[in-house]
Amino acid sequence: MERDDEQIGQSAAVRDYFGTHYAAMYRFYEMLRDQGELRGLIGPREVGRLWDRHLLNSAAVVPYLSSARSIVDVGSGAGLPGIVIAVQRPDAEVILVEPMERRVAWLTEVSEELELQNVEVRHGRAEEYDGALEADAVTSRAVAALSKLVRMSMPLLRPGGEMVVLKGRNVEREIEPALKVLRRFKASEPEILEGSTVDGAEATTILRVRRG
């Protein structure tokens, strides 16, 4: 299974997709493959499917962040999607917010290893930065239900900024319970978008909503 994942990562399609950023992405893959499970960042079943399930999945959000010059990734964990975004958007400031100290250490190590000059790692919960950050976009992946995620993310956005998050296929069920808190921030109608990368890779569900 790991060999198949390696083949995906070394395929011409993936090389072409990441272009000049491919070397950094491949190094990030190697670090996750070699240390991810050991350091409690990913489960044992995920080691053999890093490209399809995690790296390409995270990369699918990047086209929806094309106009953002400052991006906050909430609950960065292993660096998915934060590190992937930072690699692909060297022109943007990317702030990784992570509450667990050992994951903060990992994110710092990865940023240094990949020589990412555009990354800042902050230790703490998103709520602690309410009013301290004013980003163009806030993103996250598998962090919380939408109602909680809105409360965590919206205060980190400038007016007109966008929350662009990777969610599961059933995200529509999360919208109604989140309407009250969305109204509090005068948010736009949530959009459910499809994120695609290379042929054969599963499409990703993305939710986008703008702060009023």
KOLVO-583308 format. One record per residue: residue number from 1; x, z, y of N, C-alpha, C in turn. Coordinates in steps of 0.2 Angstrom, whole numbers, plus 2048, in hexadecimal, padded with zeros to 3 digits. Example, Ala and Ser with C-alpha at 12.3 -4.5 7.8 and 13.67 -1.06 7.14 Angstrom:
<atoms>
seq=1&npx=842&npz=827&npy=7E4&capx=83E&capz=827&capy=7EA&cpx=842&cpz=827&cpy=7F0
seq=2&npx=840&npz=823&npy=7F5&capx=844&capz=824&capy=7FB&cpx=840&cpz=827&cpy=800
</atoms>
This chain:
<atoms>
seq=1&npx=804&npz=800&npy=7FA&capx=800&capz=800&capy=800&cpx=804&cpz=800&cpy=806
seq=2&npx=80A&npz=804&npy=806&capx=80E&capz=804&capy=80C&cpx=812&cpz=7FD&cpy=80D
seq=3&npx=813&npz=7FA&npy=807&capx=816&capz=7F3&capy=808&cpx=812&cpz=7EE&cpy=80B
seq=4&npx=80B&npz=7EF&npy=80A&capx=806&capz=7EA&capy=80D&cpx=806&cpz=7EC&cpy=815
seq=5&npx=806&npz=7F2&npy=816&capx=806&capz=7F4&capy=81D&cpx=80C&cpz=7F1&cpy=821
seq=6&npx=812&npz=7F2&npy=81E&capx=818&capz=7EF&capy=820&cpx=818&cpz=7E8&cpy=821
seq=7&npx=815&npz=7E4&npy=81D&capx=814&capz=7DD&capy=81D&cpx=80F&cpz=7DB&cpy=823
seq=8&npx=80A&npz=7DF&npy=824&capx=806&capz=7DE&capy=82A&cpx=80A&cpz=7DF&cpy=831
seq=9&npx=80E&npz=7E4&npy=831&capx=812&capz=7E6&capy=837&cpx=817&cpz=7E0&cpy=838
seq=10&npx=81A&npz=7DD&npy=833&capx=81F&capz=7D8&capy=834&cpx=81C&cpz=7D1&cpy=834
seq=11&npx=816&npz=7D0&npy=834&capx=813&capz=7CA&capy=834&cpx=813&cpz=7C6&cpy=83B
seq=12&npx=813&npz=7C0&npy=83A&capx=814&capz=7BC&capy=840&cpx=80E&cpz=7BD&cpy=845
seq=13&npx=808&npz=7BE&npy=843&capx=802&capz=7C0&capy=847&cpx=804&cpz=7C6&cpy=84B
seq=14&npx=806&npz=7CB&npy=848&capx=807&capz=7D2&capy=84B&cpx=80D&cpz=7D1&cpy=850
seq=15&npx=812&npz=7CE&npy=84E&capx=818&capz=7CC&capy=853&cpx=816&cpz=7C9&cpy=859
seq=16&npx=812&npz=7C3&npy=858&capx=80F&capz=7C0&capy=85E&cpx=80B&cpz=7C4&cpy=862
seq=17&npx=807&npz=7C8&npy=85F&capx=802&capz=7CC&capy=863&cpx=805&cpz=7D0&cpy=868
seq=18&npx=80B&npz=7D4&npy=865&capx=80E&capz=7D9&capy=869&cpx=814&cpz=7D5&cpy=86E
seq=19&npx=816&npz=7D0&npy=86C&capx=81B&capz=7CC&capy=870&cpx=821&cpz=7D0&cpy=871
seq=20&npx=823&npz=7D0&npy=878&capx=829&capz=7D4&capy=87A&cpx=829&cpz=7DB&cpy=878
seq=21&npx=823&npz=7DE&npy=877&capx=822&capz=7E5&capy=875&cpx=822&cpz=7E7&cpy=86E
seq=22&npx=823&npz=7E1&npy=86A&capx=823&capz=7E2&capy=863&cpx=829&cpz=7E7&cpy=860
seq=23&npx=82F&npz=7E7&npy=863&capx=834&capz=7EB&capy=860&cpx=832&cpz=7F3&cpy=861
seq=24&npx=830&npz=7F4&npy=867&capx=82E&capz=7FB&capy=868&cpx=828&cpz=7FD&cpy=864
seq=25&npx=823&npz=7F9&npy=863&capx=81D&capz=7FA&capy=85E&cpx=820&cpz=7FC&cpy=857
seq=26&npx=824&npz=7F7&npy=855&capx=827&capz=7F8&capy=84E&cpx=82B&cpz=7FF&cpy=84D
seq=27&npx=82F&npz=801&npy=853&capx=832&capz=807&capy=852&cpx=82D&cpz=80D&cpy=852
seq=28&npx=828&npz=80C&npy=856&capx=823&capz=812&capy=856&cpx=820&cpz=812&cpy=84F
seq=29&npx=81E&npz=80C&npy=84C&capx=81C&capz=80C&capy=845&cpx=820&cpz=810&cpy=840
seq=30&npx=827&npz=80E&npy=841&capx=82C&capz=812&capy=83C&cpx=82C&cpz=819&cpy=83D
seq=31&npx=82B&npz=81B&npy=843&capx=82B&capz=823&capy=845&cpx=825&cpz=826&cpy=842
seq=32&npx=81F&npz=823&npy=842&capx=819&capz=825&capy=83F&cpx=819&cpz=825&cpy=838
seq=33&npx=81C&npz=820&npy=835&capx=81D&capz=81F&capy=82E&cpx=821&cpz=824&cpy=82B
seq=34&npx=827&npz=826&npy=82E&capx=82C&capz=82A&capy=82C&cpx=82A&cpz=832&cpy=82D
seq=35&npx=827&npz=833&npy=833&capx=826&capz=83A&capy=835&cpx=81F&cpz=83C&cpy=836
seq=36&npx=81A&npz=837&npy=836&capx=813&capz=839&capy=838&cpx=810&cpz=83E&cpy=833
seq=37&npx=810&npz=83D&npy=82D&capx=80D&capz=842&capy=828&cpx=811&cpz=848&cpy=828
seq=38&npx=818&npz=848&npy=828&capx=81C&capz=84E&capy=828&cpx=81A&cpz=853&cpy=82E
seq=39&npx=819&npz=850&npy=834&capx=818&capz=854&capy=83A&cpx=810&cpz=855&cpy=83B
seq=40&npx=80C&npz=853&npy=836&capx=805&capz=855&capy=837&cpx=801&cpz=850&cpy=83C
seq=41&npx=804&npz=84A&npy=83D&capx=801&capz=846&capy=842&cpx=7FC&cpz=841&cpy=83F
seq=42&npx=7FD&npz=83F&npy=839&capx=7F8&capz=83B&capy=835&cpx=7F8&cpz=83E&cpy=82E
seq=43&npx=7F2&npz=83C&npy=82B&capx=7F1&capz=83E&capy=824&cpx=7F5&cpz=83A&cpy=81F
seq=44&npx=7F6&npz=83C&npy=819&capx=7FA&capz=838&capy=814&cpx=7F7&cpz=832&cpy=812
seq=45&npx=7F1&npz=831&npy=813&capx=7EE&capz=82A&capy=811&cpx=7EF&cpz=825&cpy=817
seq=46&npx=7F1&npz=828&npy=81D&capx=7F1&capz=823&capy=822&cpx=7F8&cpz=820&cpy=823
seq=47&npx=7FD&npz=823&npy=81F&capx=804&capz=820&capy=820&cpx=804&cpz=819&cpy=81E
seq=48&npx=801&npz=817&npy=819&capx=801&capz=810&capy=816&cpx=7FC&cpz=80B&cpy=81A
seq=49&npx=7F9&npz=80D&npy=81F&capx=7F5&capz=809&capy=823&cpx=7F5&cpz=80A&cpy=82A
seq=50&npx=7FB&npz=80B&npy=82D&capx=7FC&capz=80C&capy=834&cpx=7FB&cpz=806&cpy=838
seq=51&npx=7FD&npz=800&npy=836&capx=7FC&capz=7FB&capy=83B&cpx=7F4&cpz=7F9&cpy=83C
seq=52&npx=7F1&npz=7F8&npy=836&capx=7EA&capz=7F6&capy=837&cpx=7E5&cpz=7FC&cpy=83A
seq=53&npx=7E6&npz=802&npy=837&capx=7E1&capz=807&capy=839&cpx=7E3&cpz=80B&cpy=83F
seq=54&npx=7E9&npz=80A&npy=841&capx=7EC&capz=80E&capy=847&cpx=7EF&cpz=80A&cpy=84D
seq=55&npx=7F4&npz=807&npy=84B&capx=7F8&capz=803&capy=851&cpx=7F4&cpz=7FD&cpy=854
seq=56&npx=7F1&npz=7F9&npy=84F&capx=7ED&capz=7F3&capy=852&cpx=7E7&cpz=7F6&cpy=855
seq=57&npx=7E4&npz=7FB&npy=851&capx=7DE&capz=7FE&capy=854&cpx=7DF&cpz=801&cpy=85B
seq=58&npx=7E4&npz=804&npy=85C&capx=7E6&capz=807&capy=863&cpx=7E7&cpz=801&cpy=868
seq=59&npx=7EA&npz=7FC&npy=866&capx=7EC&capz=7F7&capy=86A&cpx=7E6&cpz=7F3&cpy=86D
seq=60&npx=7E0&npz=7F3&npy=869&capx=7DA&capz=7F0&capy=86B&cpx=7D7&cpz=7F2&cpy=871
seq=61&npx=7D9&npz=7F8&npy=873&capx=7D6&capz=7FB&capy=87A&cpx=7DA&cpz=7F8&cpy=880
seq=62&npx=7E0&npz=7F5&npy=87F&capx=7E5&capz=7F4&capy=884&cpx=7E2&cpz=7EE&cpy=889
seq=63&npx=7DF&npz=7E9&npy=886&capx=7DC&capz=7E4&capy=88B&cpx=7D6&cpz=7E6&cpy=890
seq=64&npx=7D3&npz=7EC&npy=88E&capx=7CE&capz=7EF&capy=892&cpx=7D1&cpz=7F3&cpy=897
seq=65&npx=7D8&npz=7F4&npy=897&capx=7DB&capz=7F8&capy=89C&cpx=7E0&cpz=7F4&cpy=8A1
seq=66&npx=7DE&npz=7EE&npy=8A1&capx=7E3&capz=7E9&capy=8A4&cpx=7E4&cpz=7EA&cpy=8AC
seq=67&npx=7DE&npz=7ED&npy=8AF&capx=7DF&capz=7EE&capy=8B6&cpx=7E1&cpz=7F5&cpy=8B8
seq=68&npx=7E2&npz=7F9&npy=8B3&capx=7E4&capz=800&capy=8B4&cpx=7EB&cpz=801&cpy=8B6
seq=69&npx=7ED&npz=804&npy=8BB&capx=7F4&capz=806&capy=8BC&cpx=7F6&cpz=80D&cpy=8BB
seq=70&npx=7F1&npz=811&npy=8BA&capx=7F2&capz=818&capy=8B7&cpx=7ED&cpz=81A&cpy=8B2
seq=71&npx=7EF&npz=81C&npy=8AC&capx=7EB&capz=81D&capy=8A6&cpx=7ED&cpz=824&cpy=8A3
seq=72&npx=7E8&npz=827&npy=8A2&capx=7E8&capz=82E&capy=89E&cpx=7E6&cpz=82D&cpy=897
seq=73&npx=7EA&npz=82F&npy=892&capx=7E8&capz=830&capy=88C&cpx=7E6&cpz=837&cpy=88A
seq=74&npx=7E0&npz=838&npy=888&capx=7DE&capz=83F&capy=887&cpx=7DF&cpz=841&cpy=87F
seq=75&npx=7E2&npz=846&npy=87E&capx=7E3&capz=848&capy=877&cpx=7E7&cpz=843&cpy=873
seq=76&npx=7ED&npz=842&npy=876&capx=7F1&capz=83C&capy=873&cpx=7F3&cpz=83D&cpy=86C
seq=77&npx=7F4&npz=843&npy=86A&capx=7F6&capz=844&capy=863&cpx=7FC&cpz=840&cpy=861
seq=78&npx=7FC&npz=83C&npy=85C&capx=801&capz=838&capy=859&cpx=804&cpz=832&cpy=85E
seq=79&npx=800&npz=831&npy=864&capx=801&capz=82C&capy=868&cpx=7FD&cpz=826&cpy=868
seq=80&npx=7F7&npz=827&npy=865&capx=7F2&capz=822&capy=863&cpx=7EC&cpz=823&cpy=867
seq=81&npx=7EA&npz=820&npy=86C&capx=7EE&capz=819&capy=86F&cpx=7F3&cpz=81A&cpy=874
seq=82&npx=7F4&npz=820&npy=877&capx=7F9&capz=821&capy=87C&cpx=7FF&cpz=81D&cpy=87C
seq=83&npx=803&npz=81E&npy=877&capx=80A&capz=81B&capy=876&cpx=809&cpz=813&cpy=876
seq=84&npx=804&npz=811&npy=872&capx=803&capz=80A&capy=871&cpx=801&cpz=807&cpy=878
seq=85&npx=7FD&npz=80A&npy=87C&capx=7FB&capz=808&capy=883&cpx=802&cpz=807&cpy=887
seq=86&npx=806&npz=80D&npy=887&capx=80C&capz=80D&capy=88B&cpx=811&cpz=808&cpy=889
seq=87&npx=811&npz=806&npy=883&capx=816&capz=801&capy=881&cpx=813&cpz=7FA&cpy=883
seq=88&npx=80D&npz=7F9&npy=883&capx=80A&capz=7F2&capy=885&cpx=809&cpz=7F2&cpy=88D
seq=89&npx=809&npz=7F7&npy=890&capx=807&capz=7F7&capy=897&cpx=80D&cpz=7FB&cpy=89B
seq=90&npx=813&npz=7F8&npy=89B&capx=819&capz=7FB&capy=89E&cpx=818&cpz=7FC&cpy=8A6
seq=91&npx=813&npz=7F8&npy=8A8&capx=812&capz=7F8&capy=8AF&cpx=80D&cpz=7FD&cpy=8B2
seq=92&npx=80A&npz=801&npy=8AD&capx=806&capz=806&capy=8AE&cpx=809&cpz=80D&cpy=8AD
seq=93&npx=806&npz=812&npy=8B1&capx=808&capz=819&capy=8B0&cpx=804&cpz=81B&cpy=8AA
seq=94&npx=806&npz=81E&npy=8A5&capx=802&capz=821&capy=89F&cpx=804&cpz=828&cpy=89F
seq=95&npx=7FF&npz=82C&npy=89F&capx=7FF&capz=833&capy=89F&cpx=7FC&cpz=836&cpy=898
seq=96&npx=800&npz=839&npy=894&capx=7FE&capz=83B&capy=88D&cpx=7FC&cpz=842&cpy=88E
seq=97&npx=7F6&npz=844&npy=88D&capx=7F4&capz=84B&capy=88D&cpx=7F2&cpz=84E&cpy=886
seq=98&npx=7F6&npz=853&npy=884&capx=7F5&capz=855&capy=87D&cpx=7F6&cpz=85D&cpy=87D
seq=99&npx=7F1&npz=861&npy=87A&capx=7F1&capz=868&capy=87A&cpx=7F6&cpz=86B&cpy=875
seq=100&npx=7F8&npz=868&npy=870&capx=7FC&capz=86B&capy=86A&cpx=803&cpz=86A&cpy=86C
seq=101&npx=807&npz=86F&npy=86C&capx=80E&capz=86F&capy=86E&cpx=812&cpz=86A&cpy=869
seq=102&npx=811&npz=86B&npy=863&capx=815&capz=866&capy=85E&cpx=814&cpz=85F&cpy=85F
seq=103&npx=80E&npz=85D&npy=861&capx=80C&capz=856&capy=863&cpx=80F&cpz=854&cpy=869
seq=104&npx=80F&npz=859&npy=86E&capx=813&capz=857&capy=875&cpx=81A&cpz=856&cpy=873
seq=105&npx=81D&npz=85A&npy=86F&capx=824&capz=858&capy=86D&cpx=825&cpz=851&cpy=86A
seq=106&npx=821&npz=850&npy=866&capx=821&capz=849&capy=862&cpx=820&cpz=843&cpy=868
seq=107&npx=81B&npz=844&npy=86C&capx=81A&capz=83F&capy=871&cpx=820&cpz=83E&cpy=876
seq=108&npx=823&npz=844&npy=877&capx=829&capz=843&capy=87B&cpx=82F&cpz=840&cpy=878
seq=109&npx=830&npz=841&npy=871&capx=835&capz=83E&capy=86D&cpx=834&cpz=837&cpy=86D
seq=110&npx=82D&npz=835&npy=86B&capx=82C&capz=82E&capy=86B&cpx=82D&cpz=82A&cpy=871
seq=111&npx=82B&npz=82D&npy=877&capx=82C&capz=82A&capy=87D&cpx=833&cpz=829&cpy=87F
seq=112&npx=837&npz=82E&npy=87D&capx=83F&capz=82D&capy=87E&cpx=842&cpz=828&cpy=879
seq=113&npx=840&npz=828&npy=873&capx=842&capz=823&capy=86E&cpx=841&cpz=81C&cpy=870
seq=114&npx=83B&npz=81B&npy=873&capx=838&capz=814&capy=875&cpx=83A&cpz=812&cpy=87C
seq=115&npx=83D&npz=817&npy=87F&capx=840&capz=816&capy=886&cpx=83A&cpz=814&cpy=88B
seq=116&npx=834&npz=818&npy=88A&capx=82E&capz=816&capy=88E&cpx=82F&cpz=81A&cpy=895
seq=117&npx=831&npz=816&npy=89A&capx=831&capz=819&capy=8A0&cpx=82B&cpz=81B&cpy=8A4
seq=118&npx=825&npz=818&npy=8A1&capx=81F&capz=819&capy=8A5&cpx=81B&cpz=81E&cpy=8A2
seq=119&npx=81D&npz=822&npy=89D&capx=81A&capz=828&capy=89A&cpx=81B&cpz=82E&cpy=89D
seq=120&npx=816&npz=832&npy=89E&capx=817&capz=839&capy=8A0&cpx=812&cpz=83D&cpy=89A
seq=121&npx=815&npz=842&npy=897&capx=812&capz=846&capy=892&cpx=810&cpz=84D&cpy=895
seq=122&npx=80A&npz=84F&npy=895&capx=807&capz=855&capy=898&cpx=804&cpz=859&cpy=892
seq=123&npx=807&npz=860&npy=892&capx=804&capz=864&capy=88D&cpx=7FE&cpz=868&cpy=890
seq=124&npx=7F9&npz=868&npy=88C&capx=7F3&capz=86B&capy=88E&cpx=7EC&cpz=867&cpy=88C
seq=125&npx=7E7&npz=86B&npy=88D&capx=7E0&capz=867&capy=88C&cpx=7DE&cpz=863&cpy=892
seq=126&npx=7DA&npz=85E&npy=891&capx=7D8&capz=85A&capy=897&cpx=7D5&cpz=85E&cpy=89C
seq=127&npx=7D1&npz=863&npy=89A&capx=7CD&capz=867&capy=89F&cpx=7D2&cpz=86A&cpy=8A4
seq=128&npx=7D8&npz=86C&npy=8A2&capx=7DD&capz=86F&capy=8A6&cpx=7DF&cpz=86B&cpy=8AC
seq=129&npx=7DE&npz=864&npy=8AB&capx=7E0&capz=85F&capy=8B1&cpx=7DB&cpz=85D&cpy=8B5
seq=130&npx=7D5&npz=860&npy=8B4&capx=7CF&capz=85E&capy=8B9&cpx=7D1&cpz=85F&cpy=8C0
seq=131&npx=7D1&npz=859&npy=8C4&capx=7D3&capz=85A&capy=8CB&cpx=7DA&cpz=858&cpy=8CC
seq=132&npx=7DE&npz=859&npy=8C7&capx=7E6&capz=858&capy=8C8&cpx=7E8&cpz=851&cpy=8C6
seq=133&npx=7E4&npz=84D&npy=8C3&capx=7E5&capz=846&capy=8C2&cpx=7DF&cpz=842&cpy=8C4
seq=134&npx=7E1&npz=83C&npy=8C6&capx=7DC&capz=837&capy=8C9&cpx=7DE&cpz=830&cpy=8C7
seq=135&npx=7DC&npz=82E&npy=8C0&capx=7DF&capz=828&capy=8BD&cpx=7DA&cpz=822&cpy=8BE
seq=136&npx=7DD&npz=81C&npy=8BD&capx=7D8&capz=816&capy=8BD&cpx=7D4&cpz=816&cpy=8B6
seq=137&npx=7D7&npz=819&npy=8B1&capx=7D4&capz=818&capy=8AA&cpx=7D6&cpz=81F&cpy=8A6
seq=138&npx=7D1&npz=821&npy=8A2&capx=7D2&capz=826&capy=89D&cpx=7D0&cpz=823&cpy=896
seq=139&npx=7D5&npz=824&npy=892&capx=7D3&capz=822&capy=88B&cpx=7D4&cpz=828&cpy=886
seq=140&npx=7D2&npz=826&npy=880&capx=7D3&capz=82B&capy=87A&cpx=7D1&cpz=828&cpy=874
seq=141&npx=7D2&npz=82B&npy=86E&capx=7D1&capz=829&capy=868&cpx=7CF&cpz=82F&cpy=863
seq=142&npx=7C9&npz=82F&npy=860&capx=7C7&capz=834&capy=85B&cpx=7C8&cpz=83B&cpy=85E
seq=143&npx=7C6&npz=83C&npy=864&capx=7C8&capz=843&capy=867&cpx=7C1&cpz=847&cpy=867
seq=144&npx=7BC&npz=845&npy=869&capx=7B6&capz=849&capy=869&cpx=7AF&cpz=844&cpy=869
seq=145&npx=7AA&npz=847&npy=869&capx=7A3&capz=844&capy=86A&cpx=7A3&cpz=842&cpy=871
seq=146&npx=79F&npz=83D&npy=872&capx=79F&capz=83A&capy=879&cpx=79D&cpz=83F&cpy=87F
seq=147&npx=798&npz=843&npy=87D&capx=796&capz=848&capy=882&cpx=79C&cpz=84C&cpy=885
seq=148&npx=7A0&npz=84F&npy=880&capx=7A5&capz=853&capy=881&cpx=7AB&cpz=84F&cpy=884
seq=149&npx=7AC&npz=849&npy=882&capx=7B1&capz=844&capy=884&cpx=7B0&cpz=843&cpy=88C
seq=150&npx=7AA&npz=842&npy=88E&capx=7A8&capz=840&capy=895&cpx=7AA&cpz=846&cpy=899
seq=151&npx=7A9&npz=84C&npy=897&capx=7AA&capz=852&capy=89B&cpx=7B2&cpz=853&cpy=89C
seq=152&npx=7B5&npz=851&npy=896&capx=7BD&capz=852&capy=896&cpx=7C0&cpz=84C&cpy=89B
seq=153&npx=7BD&npz=846&npy=89A&capx=7C1&capz=840&capy=89D&cpx=7BF&cpz=83E&cpy=8A4
seq=154&npx=7B8&npz=83F&npy=8A6&capx=7B6&capz=83D&capy=8AC&cpx=7BA&cpz=840&cpy=8B2
seq=155&npx=7BB&npz=847&npy=8B2&capx=7BE&capz=84A&capy=8B8&cpx=7C5&cpz=847&cpy=8B9
seq=156&npx=7C8&npz=844&npy=8B4&capx=7CF&capz=841&capy=8B5&cpx=7CF&cpz=83A&cpy=8B8
seq=157&npx=7C9&npz=837&npy=8B9&capx=7C9&capz=831&capy=8BC&cpx=7C7&cpz=831&cpy=8C4
seq=158&npx=7CA&npz=82C&npy=8C7&capx=7C8&capz=82A&capy=8CE&cpx=7C1&cpz=828&cpy=8CE
seq=159&npx=7BE&npz=828&npy=8D4&capx=7B7&capz=825&capy=8D4&cpx=7B8&cpz=81D&cpy=8D3
seq=160&npx=7B4&npz=81A&npy=8CE&capx=7B5&capz=813&capy=8CC&cpx=7B9&cpz=812&cpy=8C6
seq=161&npx=7BD&npz=818&npy=8C4&capx=7C1&capz=817&capy=8BF&cpx=7BD&cpz=817&cpy=8B8
seq=162&npx=7C0&npz=815&npy=8B3&capx=7BD&capz=813&capy=8AD&cpx=7BF&cpz=818&cpy=8A7
seq=163&npx=7BB&npz=81A&npy=8A3&capx=7BC&capz=81D&capy=89D&cpx=7BB&cpz=818&cpy=897
seq=164&npx=7C1&npz=817&npy=894&capx=7C1&capz=811&capy=88F&cpx=7C4&cpz=814&cpy=888
seq=165&npx=7BF&npz=816&npy=884&capx=7C1&capz=81A&capy=87E&cpx=7C0&cpz=816&cpy=877
seq=166&npx=7C4&npz=817&npy=872&capx=7C3&capz=815&capy=86C&cpx=7BE&cpz=819&cpy=868
seq=167&npx=7B9&npz=816&npy=865&capx=7B4&capz=81A&capy=862&cpx=7B2&cpz=817&cpy=85B
seq=168&npx=7AE&npz=81B&npy=857&capx=7AC&capz=818&capy=851&cpx=7A6&cpz=813&cpy=852
seq=169&npx=7A4&npz=810&npy=84C&capx=79E&capz=80B&capy=84D&cpx=798&cpz=80E&cpy=84F
seq=170&npx=797&npz=815&npy=84D&capx=791&capz=818&capy=84F&cpx=790&cpz=81B&cpy=856
seq=171&npx=794&npz=819&npy=85A&capx=795&capz=81B&capy=861&cpx=78E&cpz=81B&cpy=865
seq=172&npx=78A&npz=817&npy=863&capx=783&capz=816&capy=867&cpx=780&cpz=81D&cpy=866
seq=173&npx=780&npz=820&npy=860&capx=77D&capz=826&capy=85F&cpx=77F&cpz=82C&cpy=864
seq=174&npx=785&npz=82B&npy=867&capx=788&capz=830&capy=86B&cpx=786&cpz=82F&cpy=872
seq=175&npx=783&npz=82A&npy=874&capx=782&capz=828&capy=87B&cpx=77C&cpz=82C&cpy=87E
seq=176&npx=776&npz=82D&npy=87A&capx=771&capz=831&capy=87D&cpx=772&cpz=838&cpy=87E
seq=177&npx=776&npz=83B&npy=879&capx=778&capz=842&capy=87B&cpx=77C&cpz=843&cpy=881
seq=178&npx=780&npz=83E&npy=883&capx=785&capz=83E&capy=888&cpx=782&cpz=83C&cpy=88F
seq=179&npx=77B&npz=83A&npy=88F&capx=779&capz=837&capy=895&cpx=779&cpz=83C&cpy=89B
seq=180&npx=777&npz=842&npy=89A&capx=777&capz=848&capy=89F&cpx=77D&cpz=848&cpy=8A2
seq=181&npx=783&npz=849&npy=89E&capx=789&capz=84A&capy=8A1&cpx=78C&cpz=844&cpy=8A5
seq=182&npx=78A&npz=83E&npy=8A2&capx=78B&capz=837&capy=8A5&cpx=788&cpz=837&cpy=8AC
seq=183&npx=782&npz=839&npy=8AD&capx=77E&capz=839&capy=8B3&cpx=782&cpz=83E&cpy=8B8
seq=184&npx=785&npz=843&npy=8B6&capx=788&capz=848&capy=8BA&cpx=78E&cpz=844&cpy=8BE
seq=185&npx=791&npz=840&npy=8BB&capx=797&capz=83C&capy=8BE&cpx=795&cpz=835&cpy=8C1
seq=186&npx=78E&npz=834&npy=8C1&capx=78B&capz=82E&capy=8C4&cpx=78E&cpz=828&cpy=8C0
seq=187&npx=78F&npz=829&npy=8BA&capx=792&capz=824&capy=8B6&cpx=78E&cpz=81D&cpy=8B5
seq=188&npx=791&npz=818&npy=8B3&capx=78E&capz=812&capy=8B2&cpx=78B&cpz=812&cpy=8AB
seq=189&npx=787&npz=80D&npy=8A9&capx=784&capz=80C&capy=8A2&cpx=78A&cpz=80B&cpy=89D
seq=190&npx=78A&npz=80F&npy=898&capx=790&capz=80E&capy=893&cpx=790&cpz=807&cpy=890
seq=191&npx=795&npz=804&npy=88F&capx=796&capz=7FE&capy=88C&cpx=799&cpz=7FF&cpy=885
seq=192&npx=797&npz=7FB&npy=880&capx=79A&capz=7FB&capy=87A&cpx=79D&cpz=7F5&cpy=879
seq=193&npx=7A4&npz=7F5&npy=878&capx=7A8&capz=7EF&capy=878&cpx=7AB&cpz=7EE&cpy=871
seq=194&npx=7AD&npz=7E8&npy=86F&capx=7B1&capz=7E7&capy=869&cpx=7B8&cpz=7E5&cpy=86B
seq=195&npx=7BD&npz=7E9&npy=868&capx=7C4&capz=7E8&capy=869&cpx=7C7&cpz=7E4&cpy=863
seq=196&npx=7CA&npz=7DF&npy=864&capx=7CD&capz=7DB&capy=85E&cpx=7D4&cpz=7D9&cpy=860
seq=197&npx=7D8&npz=7D9&npy=85B&capx=7E0&capz=7D8&capy=85C&cpx=7E2&cpz=7D1&cpy=858
seq=198&npx=7E4&npz=7D2&npy=852&capx=7E6&capz=7CC&capy=84E&cpx=7E1&cpz=7CA&cpy=848
seq=199&npx=7E1&npz=7C4&npy=846&capx=7DC&capz=7C2&capy=841&cpx=7DD&cpz=7C6&cpy=83B
seq=200&npx=7D8&npz=7C9&npy=838&capx=7D8&capz=7CD&capy=832&cpx=7D8&cpz=7D4&cpy=833
seq=201&npx=7DA&npz=7D6&npy=839&capx=7D9&capz=7DD&capy=83B&cpx=7D2&cpz=7DF&cpy=83D
seq=202&npx=7D0&npz=7E5&npy=83B&capx=7C9&capz=7E7&capy=83C&cpx=7C8&cpz=7E8&cpy=844
seq=203&npx=7C2&npz=7E6&npy=846&capx=7C1&capz=7E7&capy=84D&cpx=7C0&cpz=7EE&cpy=84F
seq=204&npx=7C1&npz=7F0&npy=855&capx=7C0&capz=7F7&capy=857&cpx=7BB&cpz=7F8&cpy=85C
seq=205&npx=7B7&npz=7FD&npy=85C&capx=7B1&capz=7FF&capy=860&cpx=7B4&cpz=803&cpy=866
seq=206&npx=7B3&npz=800&npy=86C&capx=7B5&capz=803&capy=872&cpx=7AF&cpz=804&cpy=877
seq=207&npx=7AF&npz=80A&npy=87A&capx=7AA&capz=80C&capy=87F&cpx=7AD&cpz=80C&cpy=886
seq=208&npx=7AA&npz=809&npy=88A&capx=7AC&capz=809&capy=891&cpx=7A7&cpz=80C&cpy=896
seq=209&npx=7A9&npz=810&npy=89A&capx=7A4&capz=813&capy=89F&cpx=7A8&cpz=814&cpy=8A6
seq=210&npx=7A4&npz=812&npy=8AB&capx=7A8&capz=813&capy=8B2&cpx=7A5&cpz=819&cpy=8B6
seq=211&npx=7AA&npz=81D&npy=8B9&capx=7A8&capz=823&capy=8BD&cpx=7A5&cpz=820&cpy=8C3
seq=212&npx=79F&npz=823&npy=8C5&capx=79C&capz=821&capy=8CC&cpx=7A0&cpz=823&cpy=8D2
</atoms>
